[in-house]
Amino acid sequence: MSKNMTFEQSMKRLEEIVSLLEKNEQPLDETIKLFEEGLKLSKECDKKLKDFELKVEEIINE
């Protein structure tokens, strides 16, 4: 995943990965790559959400 992706783009890609993994049709190597990408996306989305939350708190407290 690229850091240049928006939150929405990251979530869409994460949904695609989950769908692919649920189908269980990829070779094991591809499954591992998708899992790794999904984990990175999940962590980046979590960080973005926390950053958004902090920003909202700052705005409210101004």
PDB file as gemmi writes it, atoms N, CA and C in Angstrom:
CRYST1    1.000    1.000    1.000  90.00  90.00  90.00 P 1                      
ATOM      1  N   MET A   1       0.830  -1.177   0.000  1.00  0.00           N  
ATOM      2  CA  MET A   1       0.000   0.000   0.000  1.00  0.00           C  
ATOM      3  C   MET A   1       0.869   1.232   0.000  1.00  0.00           C  
ATOM      4  N   SER A   2       0.370   2.238  -0.611  1.00  0.00           N  
ATOM      5  CA  SER A   2       1.083   3.497  -0.678  1.00  0.00           C  
ATOM      6  C   SER A   2       0.541   4.442   0.383  1.00  0.00           C  
ATOM      7  N   LYS A   3       1.412   5.197   0.966  1.00  0.00           N  
ATOM      8  CA  LYS A   3       0.996   6.194   1.948  1.00  0.00           C  
ATOM      9  C   LYS A   3       0.177   7.290   1.278  1.00  0.00           C  
ATOM     10  N   ASN A   4       0.206   7.357  -0.057  1.00  0.00           N  
ATOM     11  CA  ASN A   4      -0.531   8.378  -0.786  1.00  0.00           C  
ATOM     12  C   ASN A   4      -2.004   8.032  -0.960  1.00  0.00           C  
ATOM     13  N   MET A   5      -2.398   6.838  -0.558  1.00  0.00           N  
ATOM     14  CA  MET A   5      -3.794   6.444  -0.666  1.00  0.00           C  
ATOM     15  C   MET A   5      -4.616   7.177   0.379  1.00  0.00           C  
ATOM     16  N   THR A   6      -5.833   7.565  -0.006  1.00  0.00           N  
ATOM     17  CA  THR A   6      -6.730   8.156   0.976  1.00  0.00           C  
ATOM     18  C   THR A   6      -7.246   7.061   1.892  1.00  0.00           C  
ATOM     19  N   PHE A   7      -7.868   7.478   2.971  1.00  0.00           N  
ATOM     20  CA  PHE A   7      -8.458   6.510   3.888  1.00  0.00           C  
ATOM     21  C   PHE A   7      -9.478   5.651   3.156  1.00  0.00           C  
ATOM     22  N   GLU A   8     -10.299   6.302   2.333  1.00  0.00           N  
ATOM     23  CA  GLU A   8     -11.339   5.589   1.599  1.00  0.00           C  
ATOM     24  C   GLU A   8     -10.742   4.586   0.614  1.00  0.00           C  
ATOM     25  N   GLN A   9      -9.682   4.964  -0.062  1.00  0.00           N  
ATOM     26  CA  GLN A   9      -9.012   4.056  -0.996  1.00  0.00           C  
ATOM     27  C   GLN A   9      -8.418   2.864  -0.248  1.00  0.00           C  
ATOM     28  N   SER A  10      -7.834   3.139   0.889  1.00  0.00           N  
ATOM     29  CA  SER A  10      -7.248   2.074   1.704  1.00  0.00           C  
ATOM     30  C   SER A  10      -8.318   1.098   2.171  1.00  0.00           C  
ATOM     31  N   MET A  11      -9.456   1.625   2.608  1.00  0.00           N  
ATOM     32  CA  MET A  11     -10.538   0.763   3.068  1.00  0.00           C  
ATOM     33  C   MET A  11     -11.104  -0.071   1.920  1.00  0.00           C  
ATOM     34  N   LYS A  12     -11.218   0.531   0.748  1.00  0.00           N  
ATOM     35  CA  LYS A  12     -11.726  -0.211  -0.402  1.00  0.00           C  
ATOM     36  C   LYS A  12     -10.787  -1.366  -0.747  1.00  0.00           C  
ATOM     37  N   ARG A  13      -9.479  -1.094  -0.751  1.00  0.00           N  
ATOM     38  CA  ARG A  13      -8.510  -2.143  -1.049  1.00  0.00           C  
ATOM     39  C   ARG A  13      -8.549  -3.222   0.027  1.00  0.00           C  
ATOM     40  N   LEU A  14      -8.697  -2.824   1.263  1.00  0.00           N  
ATOM     41  CA  LEU A  14      -8.779  -3.790   2.358  1.00  0.00           C  
ATOM     42  C   LEU A  14     -10.006  -4.689   2.181  1.00  0.00           C  
ATOM     43  N   GLU A  15     -11.121  -4.118   1.768  1.00  0.00           N  
ATOM     44  CA  GLU A  15     -12.320  -4.915   1.508  1.00  0.00           C  
ATOM     45  C   GLU A  15     -12.087  -5.904   0.364  1.00  0.00           C  
ATOM     46  N   GLU A  16     -11.370  -5.458  -0.670  1.00  0.00           N  
ATOM     47  CA  GLU A  16     -11.051  -6.352  -1.790  1.00  0.00           C  
ATOM     48  C   GLU A  16     -10.199  -7.525  -1.321  1.00  0.00           C  
ATOM     49  N   ILE A  17      -9.228  -7.224  -0.489  1.00  0.00           N  
ATOM     50  CA  ILE A  17      -8.337  -8.270   0.029  1.00  0.00           C  
ATOM     51  C   ILE A  17      -9.118  -9.274   0.863  1.00  0.00           C  
ATOM     52  N   VAL A  18      -9.984  -8.778   1.734  1.00  0.00           N  
ATOM     53  CA  VAL A  18     -10.794  -9.672   2.564  1.00  0.00           C  
ATOM     54  C   VAL A  18     -11.642 -10.578   1.688  1.00  0.00           C  
ATOM     55  N   SER A  19     -12.240 -10.005   0.662  1.00  0.00           N  
ATOM     56  CA  SER A  19     -13.066 -10.798  -0.252  1.00  0.00           C  
ATOM     57  C   SER A  19     -12.242 -11.887  -0.936  1.00  0.00           C  
ATOM     58  N   LEU A  20     -11.057 -11.533  -1.410  1.00  0.00           N  
ATOM     59  CA  LEU A  20     -10.189 -12.516  -2.061  1.00  0.00           C  
ATOM     60  C   LEU A  20      -9.779 -13.621  -1.095  1.00  0.00           C  
ATOM     61  N   LEU A  21      -9.446 -13.248   0.126  1.00  0.00           N  
ATOM     62  CA  LEU A  21      -9.029 -14.240   1.111  1.00  0.00           C  
ATOM     63  C   LEU A  21     -10.187 -15.157   1.508  1.00  0.00           C  
ATOM     64  N   GLU A  22     -11.389 -14.607   1.568  1.00  0.00           N  
ATOM     65  CA  GLU A  22     -12.545 -15.422   1.927  1.00  0.00           C  
ATOM     66  C   GLU A  22     -12.847 -16.469   0.850  1.00  0.00           C  
ATOM     67  N   LYS A  23     -12.584 -16.124  -0.400  1.00  0.00           N  
ATOM     68  CA  LYS A  23     -12.824 -17.071  -1.490  1.00  0.00           C  
ATOM     69  C   LYS A  23     -11.833 -18.230  -1.450  1.00  0.00           C  
ATOM     70  N   ASN A  24     -10.646 -17.975  -0.890  1.00  0.00           N  
ATOM     71  CA  ASN A  24      -9.628 -19.010  -0.723  1.00  0.00           C  
ATOM     72  C   ASN A  24      -9.273 -19.692  -2.048  1.00  0.00           C  
ATOM     73  N   GLU A  25      -9.134 -18.889  -3.109  1.00  0.00           N  
ATOM     74  CA  GLU A  25      -8.835 -19.445  -4.427  1.00  0.00           C  
ATOM     75  C   GLU A  25      -7.404 -19.158  -4.886  1.00  0.00           C  
ATOM     76  N   GLN A  26      -6.653 -18.362  -4.134  1.00  0.00           N  
ATOM     77  CA  GLN A  26      -5.291 -18.021  -4.524  1.00  0.00           C  
ATOM     78  C   GLN A  26      -4.302 -19.074  -4.027  1.00  0.00           C  
ATOM     79  N   PRO A  27      -3.176 -19.166  -4.739  1.00  0.00           N  
ATOM     80  CA  PRO A  27      -2.099 -20.028  -4.238  1.00  0.00           C  
ATOM     81  C   PRO A  27      -1.605 -19.504  -2.886  1.00  0.00           C  
ATOM     82  N   LEU A  28      -0.968 -20.355  -2.145  1.00  0.00           N  
ATOM     83  CA  LEU A  28      -0.513 -19.993  -0.802  1.00  0.00           C  
ATOM     84  C   LEU A  28       0.375 -18.757  -0.807  1.00  0.00           C  
ATOM     85  N   ASP A  29       1.307 -18.659  -1.759  1.00  0.00           N  
ATOM     86  CA  ASP A  29       2.195 -17.492  -1.814  1.00  0.00           C  
ATOM     87  C   ASP A  29       1.402 -16.195  -1.967  1.00  0.00           C  
ATOM     88  N   GLU A  30       0.411 -16.215  -2.848  1.00  0.00           N  
ATOM     89  CA  GLU A  30      -0.420 -15.030  -3.071  1.00  0.00           C  
ATOM     90  C   GLU A  30      -1.263 -14.721  -1.837  1.00  0.00           C  
ATOM     91  N   THR A  31      -1.742 -15.755  -1.178  1.00  0.00           N  
ATOM     92  CA  THR A  31      -2.526 -15.572   0.041  1.00  0.00           C  
ATOM     93  C   THR A  31      -1.700 -14.866   1.105  1.00  0.00           C  
ATOM     94  N   ILE A  32      -0.447 -15.277   1.258  1.00  0.00           N  
ATOM     95  CA  ILE A  32       0.437 -14.650   2.241  1.00  0.00           C  
ATOM     96  C   ILE A  32       0.672 -13.182   1.889  1.00  0.00           C  
ATOM     97  N   LYS A  33       0.913 -12.898   0.612  1.00  0.00           N  
ATOM     98  CA  LYS A  33       1.124 -11.509   0.179  1.00  0.00           C  
ATOM     99  C   LYS A  33      -0.117 -10.658   0.448  1.00  0.00           C  
ATOM    100  N   LEU A  34      -1.283 -11.200   0.148  1.00  0.00           N  
ATOM    101  CA  LEU A  34      -2.525 -10.467   0.402  1.00  0.00           C  
ATOM    102  C   LEU A  34      -2.718 -10.230   1.895  1.00  0.00           C  
ATOM    103  N   PHE A  35      -2.420 -11.247   2.689  1.00  0.00           N  
ATOM    104  CA  PHE A  35      -2.552 -11.103   4.142  1.00  0.00           C  
ATOM    105  C   PHE A  35      -1.629 -10.015   4.661  1.00  0.00           C  
ATOM    106  N   GLU A  36      -0.386 -10.008   4.188  1.00  0.00           N  
ATOM    107  CA  GLU A  36       0.570  -8.983   4.611  1.00  0.00           C  
ATOM    108  C   GLU A  36       0.104  -7.587   4.201  1.00  0.00           C  
ATOM    109  N   GLU A  37      -0.363  -7.468   2.959  1.00  0.00           N  
ATOM    110  CA  GLU A  37      -0.860  -6.172   2.489  1.00  0.00           C  
ATOM    111  C   GLU A  37      -2.053  -5.721   3.333  1.00  0.00           C  
ATOM    112  N   GLY A  38      -2.950  -6.659   3.610  1.00  0.00           N  
ATOM    113  CA  GLY A  38      -4.121  -6.335   4.417  1.00  0.00           C  
ATOM    114  C   GLY A  38      -3.756  -5.892   5.823  1.00  0.00           C  
ATOM    115  N   LEU A  39      -2.777  -6.547   6.408  1.00  0.00           N  
ATOM    116  CA  LEU A  39      -2.330  -6.176   7.751  1.00  0.00           C  
ATOM    117  C   LEU A  39      -1.738  -4.766   7.751  1.00  0.00           C  
ATOM    118  N   LYS A  40      -0.925  -4.460   6.742  1.00  0.00           N  
ATOM    119  CA  LYS A  40      -0.349  -3.116   6.635  1.00  0.00           C  
ATOM    120  C   LYS A  40      -1.445  -2.073   6.452  1.00  0.00           C  
ATOM    121  N   LEU A  41      -2.402  -2.380   5.587  1.00  0.00           N  
ATOM    122  CA  LEU A  41      -3.515  -1.459   5.363  1.00  0.00           C  
ATOM    123  C   LEU A  41      -4.296  -1.226   6.642  1.00  0.00           C  
ATOM    124  N   SER A  42      -4.555  -2.288   7.363  1.00  0.00           N  
ATOM    125  CA  SER A  42      -5.302  -2.194   8.612  1.00  0.00           C  
ATOM    126  C   SER A  42      -4.579  -1.282   9.609  1.00  0.00           C  
ATOM    127  N   LYS A  43      -3.282  -1.456   9.728  1.00  0.00           N  
ATOM    128  CA  LYS A  43      -2.500  -0.628  10.656  1.00  0.00           C  
ATOM    129  C   LYS A  43      -2.493   0.835  10.212  1.00  0.00           C  
ATOM    130  N   GLU A  44      -2.347   1.060   8.906  1.00  0.00           N  
ATOM    131  CA  GLU A  44      -2.330   2.430   8.398  1.00  0.00           C  
ATOM    132  C   GLU A  44      -3.697   3.092   8.556  1.00  0.00           C  
ATOM    133  N   CYS A  45      -4.766   2.350   8.323  1.00  0.00           N  
ATOM    134  CA  CYS A  45      -6.101   2.904   8.504  1.00  0.00           C  
ATOM    135  C   CYS A  45      -6.343   3.243   9.977  1.00  0.00           C  
ATOM    136  N   ASP A  46      -5.905   2.385  10.865  1.00  0.00           N  
ATOM    137  CA  ASP A  46      -6.041   2.643  12.298  1.00  0.00           C  
ATOM    138  C   ASP A  46      -5.297   3.914  12.684  1.00  0.00           C  
ATOM    139  N   LYS A  47      -4.091   4.083  12.151  1.00  0.00           N  
ATOM    140  CA  LYS A  47      -3.312   5.292  12.448  1.00  0.00           C  
ATOM    141  C   LYS A  47      -4.009   6.530  11.906  1.00  0.00           C  
ATOM    142  N   LYS A  48      -4.543   6.433  10.679  1.00  0.00           N  
ATOM    143  CA  LYS A  48      -5.247   7.577  10.097  1.00  0.00           C  
ATOM    144  C   LYS A  48      -6.466   7.937  10.933  1.00  0.00           C  
ATOM    145  N   LEU A  49      -7.197   6.938  11.395  1.00  0.00           N  
ATOM    146  CA  LEU A  49      -8.372   7.207  12.224  1.00  0.00           C  
ATOM    147  C   LEU A  49      -7.985   7.900  13.525  1.00  0.00           C  
ATOM    148  N   LYS A  50      -6.911   7.447  14.134  1.00  0.00           N  
ATOM    149  CA  LYS A  50      -6.442   8.075  15.371  1.00  0.00           C  
ATOM    150  C   LYS A  50      -5.997   9.510  15.116  1.00  0.00           C  
ATOM    151  N   ASP A  51      -5.333   9.739  13.980  1.00  0.00           N  
ATOM    152  CA  ASP A  51      -4.919  11.100  13.618  1.00  0.00           C  
ATOM    153  C   ASP A  51      -6.138  11.996  13.396  1.00  0.00           C  
ATOM    154  N   PHE A  52      -7.166  11.454  12.708  1.00  0.00           N  
ATOM    155  CA  PHE A  52      -8.396  12.212  12.487  1.00  0.00           C  
ATOM    156  C   PHE A  52      -9.061  12.545  13.816  1.00  0.00           C  
ATOM    157  N   GLU A  53      -9.073  11.584  14.708  1.00  0.00           N  
ATOM    158  CA  GLU A  53      -9.688  11.786  16.018  1.00  0.00           C  
ATOM    159  C   GLU A  53      -8.975  12.899  16.780  1.00  0.00           C  
ATOM    160  N   LEU A  54      -7.651  12.889  16.754  1.00  0.00           N  
ATOM    161  CA  LEU A  54      -6.892  13.943  17.428  1.00  0.00           C  
ATOM    162  C   LEU A  54      -7.180  15.305  16.818  1.00  0.00           C  
ATOM    163  N   LYS A  55      -7.277  15.351  15.501  1.00  0.00           N  
ATOM    164  CA  LYS A  55      -7.558  16.603  14.811  1.00  0.00           C  
ATOM    165  C   LYS A  55      -8.923  17.147  15.216  1.00  0.00           C  
ATOM    166  N   VAL A  56      -9.920  16.263  15.277  1.00  0.00           N  
ATOM    167  CA  VAL A  56     -11.272  16.683  15.687  1.00  0.00           C  
ATOM    168  C   VAL A  56     -11.232  17.208  17.117  1.00  0.00           C  
ATOM    169  N   GLU A  57     -10.520  16.536  18.002  1.00  0.00           N  
ATOM    170  CA  GLU A  57     -10.408  16.986  19.383  1.00  0.00           C  
ATOM    171  C   GLU A  57      -9.766  18.370  19.461  1.00  0.00           C  
ATOM    172  N   GLU A  58      -8.730  18.593  18.650  1.00  0.00           N  
ATOM    173  CA  GLU A  58      -8.070  19.901  18.611  1.00  0.00           C  
ATOM    174  C   GLU A  58      -9.039  20.981  18.155  1.00  0.00           C  
ATOM    175  N   ILE A  59      -9.814  20.675  17.136  1.00  0.00           N  
ATOM    176  CA  ILE A  59     -10.777  21.644  16.600  1.00  0.00           C  
ATOM    177  C   ILE A  59     -11.836  21.965  17.640  1.00  0.00           C  
ATOM    178  N   ILE A  60     -12.330  20.940  18.323  1.00  0.00           N  
ATOM    179  CA  ILE A  60     -13.357  21.145  19.356  1.00  0.00           C  
ATOM    180  C   ILE A  60     -12.816  21.987  20.497  1.00  0.00           C  
ATOM    181  N   ASN A  61     -11.570  21.774  20.859  1.00  0.00           N  
ATOM    182  CA  ASN A  61     -10.984  22.463  22.004  1.00  0.00           C  
ATOM    183  C   ASN A  61     -10.537  23.893  21.694  1.00  0.00           C  
ATOM    184  N   GLU A  62     -10.566  24.277  20.439  1.00  0.00           N  
ATOM    185  CA  GLU A  62     -10.145  25.643  20.083  1.00  0.00           C  
ATOM    186  C   GLU A  62     -11.185  26.666  20.470  1.00  0.00           C  
TER     187      GLU A  62                                                      
END                                                                             
